Amino acid sequence: MKAAELRAKSPEALQQELNSLLKAQFSLRMQKATQQLTNTSQLSKVRRDIARARTVQAEKAKGERKA
């Protein structure tokens, strides 16, 4: 997911997206632990998406404080 797509979302939708990404990360970690994960690059992609979502969330919070 691109940062531009995340910036277009409302804070509530952004929080829902972050929650779903965190659940996906947990699921991938469990698959890796049980050796069921074949594409390990998915973990890195989800981690980056989580970082993007949290960054955009912080930007929006900072923008609200300034206004």
C-alpha positions, -999 to +999 in steps of 0.1 A: +000+000+000+013+034-009+015+063+015-007+084-008-035+059-005-031+060+033-031+098+034-065+098+016-081+077+044-098+091+074-082+086+108-107+058+117-101+040+084-064+044+089-067+028+124-087-001+109-061-006+082-033-006+109-052-032+130-057-055+099-019-052+091-010-060+127-033-091+126-017-101+093+018-097+108+008-119+137-005-146+114+026-145+093+048-148+124+028-179+135+032-194+101+069-188+102+072-203+136+054-235+125+074-236+093+043-231+071+054-198+056+068-203+021+072-166+010+092-150+038+093-117+020+057-111+030+069-104+066+091-075+054+063-061+032+038-061+061+063-045+084+069-017+060+032-012+055+027-010+093+055+016+094+039+036+066+005+035+083+020+046+117+039+074+100+008+088+082-011+085+115+015+106+132+015+131+104-023+135+107-021+139+145+006+165+142-015+184+116-045+184+139-024+198+168-012+227+146-046+236+134 
